[in-house]
Amino acid sequence: MTEKLWLKNYPKGVPANIDPEAYPRLTDMLDECLKRYRDLPAFIFMGKALTFGELDRLSTNFAAYLHSRGLEPGDRIALMMPNMLQYPIALFGALRAGLIVVNTNPLYTPREMRHQFVDSGAKAIVIAENFAANLEQIIGETQIKTVILASIGEMLGLKGVLVNFVVRHVKKMVPKYNLANTVCFTDCLRQGQKFTIKPFESGPDDTIILQYTGGTTGVSKGAMLTNRNLVANMQQIRAWLTPVLPEGKVVALCPLPLYHIFAFTVNCLAFMSVGGRNVLIVNARDIPALIKEWRTHKPNIFTGVNTLFNALLNHPDFASLDFSNLRAAVGGGMAVQRAVAERWQKTTGCQLTEGYGLTESSPVLSVNPVDENNRLGTIGMPVPSTDMRILNSQGQIGELRETGEIQAKGPQIMKGYWQRPEATAEVIQDGWLSTGDIGYMTEDGYFLIVDRKKDMILVSGFNVYPNEVEDVIATHPKVMEVAVVGVSDEKSGEVVKAFIVKKDQSLTAEEMTTYCRTQMTGYKVPRYIEFRQELPKTNVGKILRRALRD
């Protein structure tokens, strides 16, 4: 089935194709929007606004500083901090200096940091001081020579002095560290004023971001994302979301970390490209703080993951917020559960739009329409200039509604994995990226994901998809959160085990099993049920089934 059925059902005004060559470099797009929206706020953090004009000036100073330290185009620089004003300044400054940005999760252990910094060959790092003690443990094994320290309060003026005092001395969130020759972020910006950016050549196929995958299959690998990849995906997102992205008027609440590929491309690039302002949330797990920012800024667009939407819905103060400005809520990063999406719409009056993508695709591949054609339970249709297909178990292109691995092709597909040609060849053939997700396509071009290939459970020869079982369990009124995995069994090879966080403490395993039996065939019903206080999650809020299996 190779026909692009989805094009017949494209939302009005969305083009079939975008021009990935519109800007030879991502910084060309940046330069244009920083000047066009000069006086508008680009990022807001703890009440402090950073305008597009200020971002232009400060990122230029930062780029000049990096060159003054001997860093050259093509060198790698790690950015390791939560959402704070220093992130966009460092990001755009590094790109303007021609450096390759290595986005790094600040919650990484020293072991994970070492792998990423050694593998990427990073020579410099901008790191929030809260995590400097971890860097101290492994820096000697890396090539990092330039260490720039950022603090949560340093860009906030007088208020920042108090913020830093509380963070360091009251909450004791900055463990003691001893790193030689460090420089603080604001000093870099001051010193950068004395220097200029040295000219350099850069083109569409040059890698500008090394975005490490979560390492779900063995060791974490760096996806090489190029100028073309990110320019294309930024345009694809913008084209698709045009109805909810009025130029210069977007207010986006950004709880997902900008170092994660979802917020990086959707919030940091696509929303910025239309003059939108991003309200940065430093810690998405602090639900009361997130609700407070919502109340202050009344966002018209909100990006999140299923666990975050669920956590908000279960907070007593959320329903009392003013949702009159909200035009779109976009979910990605993990499957959005039907029970959560339905409750979200009922509470906010705004539908929850699910999208789909991977680190390897910059990330967006498909999205639901942001109009009445949004179809709950699907991942929508491929975005402009993107082709998707199903490869069945025989390795042939699947028919309609035939289940198989989703493959995708488009200008947003990565160049490959950094220094791993064999791994690249395994996932990209003839330009087609094998996603590792199992799904199917409907007659009108919508795609549905059944589950991750590696998460599928085989019970007596029958395929059981954890997403389906989780969806059923999540509809039970006494369930807060759920994750399902396969555990080995002598008789049937594997059986289903469910990990549940209760909303109502009266819930028992017997009650849950009885409920499941009314909703699913016998082999899908969990053999084991374990109640937990919480489920292990990534920093973005994605539930770690792997940790539960281990």
C-alpha positions in Angstrom: 0.0 0.0 0.0 2.1 3.0 -1.2 -0.6 5.6 -2.2 -0.5 8.7 0.1 -4.2 8.3 1.1 -3.8 11.0 3.8 -3.4 13.8 1.3 -7.1 13.6 0.5 -7.9 14.4 4.1 -5.3 17.0 4.8 -6.6 20.0 6.9 -7.6 23.0 4.9 -4.6 25.3 4.1 -1.9 22.7 5.0 0.4 22.2 2.0 1.4 18.7 0.8 5.0 19.8 0.8 7.3 22.3 2.4 10.7 23.6 1.1 13.5 22.1 3.2 15.9 24.4 1.4 14.1 27.6 2.4 17.0 28.4 4.6 20.5 26.9 4.0 21.2 27.0 7.7 19.0 27.0 10.8 20.7 30.3 12.0 19.4 32.0 8.8 15.9 31.4 10.0 16.9 32.5 13.4 18.5 35.7 12.3 15.3 36.6 10.4 12.9 36.0 13.3 15.1 37.6 16.0 15.0 40.8 13.9 11.4 40.6 12.8 10.0 40.1 16.4 12.8 42.1 18.1 10.5 43.8 20.7 8.4 40.8 21.6 9.2 38.5 24.5 10.7 35.2 23.3 11.1 33.4 26.7 9.8 34.1 30.1 11.3 32.5 33.2 10.2 33.1 36.8 8.6 36.4 35.7 11.6 37.7 33.8 11.1 38.2 30.0 13.9 37.8 27.4 12.9 39.6 24.2 13.9 38.4 20.7 16.2 41.5 20.4 18.0 40.6 23.7 18.3 37.0 22.6 19.9 38.2 19.4 22.4 40.4 21.2 23.3 38.0 24.0 23.6 34.9 21.8 25.9 36.9 19.5 28.1 37.8 22.5 28.1 34.2 23.6 29.2 33.0 20.1 32.0 35.5 20.1 33.1 34.4 23.6 33.2 30.7 22.4 35.5 31.7 19.5 37.7 33.7 21.8 38.2 30.6 23.9 39.6 28.8 20.9 36.5 26.7 20.0 36.1 26.2 16.3 33.2 25.4 14.0 32.5 21.6 14.2 33.6 21.3 17.8 31.1 19.9 20.2 29.6 21.7 23.2 27.4 20.0 25.7 24.4 21.9 27.2 23.3 20.5 30.5 20.6 22.4 32.3 16.9 22.5 33.0 14.6 25.1 31.4 16.1 28.5 32.2 17.0 31.6 30.2 20.6 30.6 29.7 19.5 27.6 27.5 18.2 29.5 24.4 21.1 32.0 24.7 23.7 29.2 24.8 22.0 27.2 22.1 21.7 30.0 19.6 25.2 31.3 20.5 26.7 27.9 20.0 25.0 27.5 16.6 26.1 31.0 15.5 29.6 30.0 16.4 29.3 26.9 14.2 29.5 24.5 17.1 27.6 21.2 17.3 25.3 21.2 20.3 25.1 18.0 22.5 21.9 18.2 24.4 22.3 16.5 27.8 19.8 15.5 30.4 20.9 17.2 33.7 19.6 14.2 35.7 22.2 11.9 34.1 24.4 10.0 36.5 28.2 10.4 36.2 28.3 7.1 34.2 25.8 8.4 31.6 27.5 11.8 31.4 30.9 10.1 30.8 29.5 8.0 27.9 27.8 11.0 26.2 30.8 13.4 26.6 33.4 10.8 25.6 31.3 9.5 22.7 30.6 13.0 21.3 34.1 14.3 22.0 32.7 17.5 23.6 35.3 20.2 24.3 33.1 22.6 26.2 30.1 22.5 28.5 27.4 24.9 29.8 26.1 23.2 33.0 23.8 24.3 35.7 25.8 24.5 39.0 23.4 22.0 40.6 25.0 19.2 38.6 28.7 20.4 38.7 29.6 17.8 41.4 28.7 15.0 39.0 30.8 16.6 36.3 33.7 16.8 38.7 33.7 13.0 39.0 34.3 12.3 35.3 35.7 15.5 33.6 39.2 14.0 33.7 38.1 11.2 31.4 36.7 13.6 28.8 38.1 16.3 26.4 36.2 19.1 28.1 38.4 22.1 28.7 35.9 24.9 28.9 33.4 24.8 31.7 30.7 27.5 31.9 28.6 27.4 35.0 24.9 28.6 35.0 22.9 29.4 38.1 19.1 29.5 38.2 19.0 33.1 39.5 21.8 34.8 37.6 19.7 36.2 34.7 16.9 37.4 37.0 18.4 40.7 38.3 18.0 41.5 42.0 15.4 38.8 42.5 18.0 36.3 41.3 20.2 37.0 44.3 17.4 35.8 46.5 16.6 32.8 44.2 20.2 31.7 44.3 20.5 32.1 48.0 17.4 29.9 48.5 18.6 27.3 46.0 22.1 27.1 47.4 21.6 27.5 51.1 18.0 26.9 52.1 17.0 24.0 49.7 20.7 22.9 49.5 20.2 22.0 45.8 23.9 22.7 44.8 26.2 19.9 46.2 29.8 21.0 46.9 32.1 20.7 43.9 35.7 21.6 43.0 36.2 22.3 39.3 39.2 24.3 38.0 39.1 27.3 35.6 35.3 27.6 35.5 33.6 30.8 34.3 30.1 31.9 35.1 27.6 32.4 32.3 27.0 36.1 32.8 30.8 36.7 32.7 31.0 35.0 29.3 28.3 37.4 28.0 30.2 40.4 29.3 33.5 39.2 27.9 31.9 38.3 24.6 31.1 42.0 23.9 34.9 42.6 23.3 35.1 40.0 20.5 33.5 39.2 17.2 32.3 36.0 15.5 34.9 34.6 13.1 33.3 33.9 9.7 32.9 30.2 8.7 31.1 28.1 6.0 28.1 25.9 6.8 25.5 24.2 4.6 22.2 22.2 4.7 23.9 18.9 5.3 26.1 19.9 8.2 25.3 18.3 11.6 24.4 21.0 14.1 22.8 18.9 16.9 23.9 15.6 18.4 20.7 14.4 20.1 21.3 11.3 22.1 18.6 8.6 22.1 17.5 7.2 25.4 19.5 4.1 24.9 16.5 1.9 24.9 18.3 -0.6 22.7 21.7 -1.0 24.2 24.1 2.0 24.4 22.8 5.5 23.9 23.6 6.8 20.4 23.9 10.4 19.1 21.5 11.2 16.2 23.1 13.6 13.8 20.6 16.3 13.1 21.5 18.7 10.3 20.5 22.2 9.2 18.1 20.7 6.7 16.6 18.3 9.2 15.7 21.0 11.7 14.7 23.7 9.1 12.3 21.1 7.5 10.8 19.9 10.8 10.3 23.4 12.1 8.4 24.3 8.8 6.4 21.0 8.9 5.2 21.7 12.5 4.5 25.4 11.6 2.5 24.4 8.5 0.4 21.9 10.4 -0.3 24.1 13.4 -1.0 27.3 11.4 -4.6 27.6 12.7 -3.4 27.8 16.3 -0.2 29.8 15.7 -1.2 33.4 15.1 1.9 35.3 14.2 3.3 37.3 17.2 0.5 36.2 19.5 1.4 32.6 20.6 1.8 32.1 24.4 3.1 28.6 25.0 3.5 27.0 28.4 6.7 24.9 28.2 7.0 22.4 31.0 9.0 19.8 28.9 12.8 20.4 29.0 14.2 22.2 26.0 17.1 19.7 25.8 14.5 17.0 24.9 13.9 16.8 21.1 10.1 17.3 21.4 10.2 20.7 23.2 13.5 21.6 21.4 11.9 21.5 17.9 8.2 22.3 18.7 8.6 25.0 21.4 12.1 26.4 20.8 12.1 26.4 17.0 8.6 26.2 15.6 6.8 28.5 18.1 9.8 31.0 18.1 9.7 31.1 14.3 6.2 32.8 14.5 7.2 35.2 17.2 5.7 33.1 20.0 6.7 33.4 23.6 7.6 30.3 25.6 6.9 30.4 29.4 9.7 28.1 30.8 8.9 25.8 33.6 12.0 24.7 35.4 10.5 21.5 36.9 7.5 19.9 35.2 6.9 17.6 38.3 6.2 20.7 40.4 2.5 20.7 39.5 1.5 23.6 41.9 4.2 25.8 40.3 3.0 24.8 36.8 -0.6 25.7 37.7 0.6 29.0 39.1 2.3 29.9 35.8 -0.8 28.8 33.9 -2.9 31.1 36.0 -0.5 34.1 35.4 0.1 33.6 31.6 -3.2 32.0 30.4 -1.5 30.0 27.6 -3.1 29.4 24.2 -0.9 26.4 23.5 0.4 23.7 25.8 2.8 20.9 25.1 3.1 17.8 27.3 3.2 14.0 27.7 0.5 11.7 28.8 1.7 11.5 32.4 1.8 15.3 32.7 -1.7 15.7 31.4 -2.9 13.0 33.8 -1.0 14.6 36.8 -2.6 18.0 36.1 -6.1 16.5 35.8 -5.6 14.8 39.2 -4.6 18.0 40.9 -7.5 19.7 42.8 -6.6 23.2 41.6 -6.4 22.4 37.9 -10.1 22.4 37.0 -10.5 25.9 38.5 -8.1 27.5 35.9 -9.2 29.8 33.1 -9.0 27.8 29.8 -10.7 30.4 27.6 -7.4 31.2 25.8 -6.4 27.6 25.2 -6.5 26.7 21.5 -4.4 23.5 21.4 -2.8 21.0 23.7 -0.3 18.8 21.9 0.8 15.4 23.3 3.9 13.5 22.2 6.9 11.6 23.6 4.6 8.6 24.6 1.2 7.3 23.7 -1.7 9.5 24.9 -4.3 7.3 26.7 -7.9 7.7 25.5 -9.2 8.1 29.1 -6.8 11.0 29.7 -7.6 12.7 26.4 -11.4 12.4 27.0 -11.0 13.8 30.5 -8.8 16.6 29.3 -11.4 17.7 26.7 -14.1 17.6 29.3 -12.1 19.6 31.8 -10.5 22.2 29.6 -13.0 22.3 26.6 -9.9 21.9 24.3 -9.1 18.7 22.5 -5.8 16.9 23.2 -3.9 16.5 19.9 -1.6 13.6 19.7 1.5 13.7 17.5 4.3 11.1 16.8 7.9 11.1 16.1 11.4 10.0 17.2 14.7 11.6 18.0 15.9 10.2 14.7 13.3 12.2 12.8 13.9 15.6 14.5 11.3 14.5 15.9 7.8 15.0 14.3 6.5 12.5 11.7 2.8 12.7 12.1 0.2 14.8 13.9 -3.6 14.8 14.3 -5.4 17.8 12.7 -6.1 20.6 15.2 -9.7 20.8 14.1 -12.8 18.6 14.2 -10.9 15.9 12.3 -8.7 15.1 15.3 -9.1 11.4 15.8 -8.6 10.1 19.3 -6.5 7.0 19.6 -4.5 7.7 16.4 -1.2 9.5 15.8 -2.8 11.5 13.0 -1.4 11.8 9.4 2.1 12.3 8.1 3.2 16.0 8.1 4.0 17.7 4.8 6.9 16.2 2.7 6.7 13.0 4.8 5.9 9.5 3.6 4.9 6.7 6.0 4.3 3.0 5.4 3.9 -0.3 7.1 6.3 -3.2 6.7 4.6 -6.5 7.5 6.2 -9.5 9.2 7.2 -10.9 5.8 9.2 -7.7 5.0 6.6 -6.6 2.4 4.7 -3.3 2.3 1.5 -3.9 4.3 -2.1 -3.5 3.1 -4.6 -1.3 4.8 -5.1 -2.1 8.5 -2.4 -4.7 8.3 -0.2 -4.5 11.3 3.6 -4.1 10.9 6.6 -1.9 11.6 6.1 1.8 10.8 8.7 3.2 8.4 9.1 6.9 7.5 10.9 9.0 4.8 11.3 12.8 4.7 13.7 15.7 4.9 13.6 15.5 8.7 15.2 12.0 8.9 18.6 12.2 10.6 21.9 12.0 8.7 22.7 8.9 10.9 24.1 7.9 14.2 27.4 9.7 15.2 30.4 7.4 14.5 28.1 4.4 14.2 27.7 3.5 10.5 26.6 -0.1 11.2 23.8 1.1 13.6 22.8 3.6 11.0 22.5 1.0 8.3 20.3 -1.1 10.5 17.6 1.6 10.8 17.9 3.5 7.6 17.6 1.8 4.2 17.0 3.6 0.9 16.1 6.7 3.0 13.4 4.8 4.9 13.7 5.0 8.7 12.5 1.9 10.6 10.9 3.3 13.7 10.7 0.1 15.9 7.0 0.9 16.4 4.2 -1.5 15.4 1.1 0.0 13.9 -1.3 0.2 10.9 -2.9 2.7 8.5 -6.6 3.3 8.1 -8.5 3.8 4.7 -8.3 7.5 5.1 -4.6 7.8 5.9 -4.6 8.0 9.7 -2.0 5.9 11.5 -2.4 4.0 14.7 0.4 2.6 16.9 -0.2 -0.7 18.6 3.1 -0.6 20.6 6.9 -0.7 20.5 8.3 -3.7 18.8 10.5 -4.6 21.7 7.7 -4.1 24.3 5.3 -6.6 22.7 4.5 -9.5 25.0 4.1 -13.0 23.5 1.6 -15.1 25.5 1.3 -18.7 24.2 2.0 -17.4 20.7 -0.5 -14.5 20.9 0.7 -10.9 20.6 -0.2 -8.7 23.5 0.5 -5.0 23.3 1.1 -3.2 26.6 -0.5 0.0 25.3 -3.9 -1.7 24.8 -3.9 -3.3 28.3 -2.8 0.0 29.9 -5.6 1.9 28.0 -8.2 -0.5 29.5 -6.8 -0.3 33.1 -6.5 3.5 32.9 -10.3 3.7 32.4 -10.9 2.3 35.9 -12.0 5.1 38.1 -9.7 4.0 41.0 -6.5 4.0 38.9 -4.1 7.0 38.8 -1.3 5.5 36.6 -0.4 2.2 35.1 2.4 0.4 33.2 2.3 -3.1 31.8 5.2 -5.4 31.0 5.8 -9.1 30.1 7.3 -11.5 32.6 8.6 -15.0 31.8 6.4 -18.0 32.5 7.1 -21.7 32.2 3.8 -22.6 30.6 3.0 -19.7 28.2 6.5 -18.2 27.6 5.3 -14.8 28.9 2.4 -13.4 30.9 1.2 -9.9 31.5 2.1 -8.0 34.7 0.6 -4.7 35.6 2.1 -2.0 37.9 -0.6 0.3 39.2 -0.6 3.6 41.2 -4.0 3.9 43.0 -6.2 6.9 43.0 -8.5 5.2 45.5 -6.8 3.1 48.2 -9.7 0.7 48.3 -8.7 -0.8 44.9 -7.7 -4.5 45.2 -6.0 -6.9 42.8 -9.1 -9.0 42.6 -11.3 -6.0 41.7 -8.8 -5.1 39.0 -8.6 -8.6 37.5 -12.4 -8.9 37.5 -12.7 -5.5 35.6 -10.0 -6.6 33.1 -11.9 -9.9 32.4 -15.0 -7.9 31.3 -12.9 -5.8 28.9 -10.3 -8.1 27.4 -9.8 -11.7 26.2 -8.2 -14.0 28.8 -4.6 -14.0 27.6 -4.4 -10.2 27.8 -5.6 -10.0 31.4 -2.7 -9.4 33.8 -1.6 -12.5 35.7 0.2 -10.4 38.3 -0.8 -7.0 39.7 1.6 -5.0 41.8 0.6 -1.7 43.5 3.2 1.0 43.7 3.5 4.5 45.3 4.9 5.8 42.0 6.2 4.5 38.6 9.8 5.1 37.4 9.9 7.8 34.7 12.3 9.7 32.5 12.8 13.4 33.2 10.2 14.1 30.5 7.7 11.9 32.3 7.8 8.9 30.0 7.2 5.7 32.0 10.2 3.4 32.0 8.9 -0.1 31.3 12.5 -1.3 31.0 13.1 -0.4 34.7 10.0 -2.3 35.7 11.0 -5.3 33.7 14.5 -5.3 35.3 
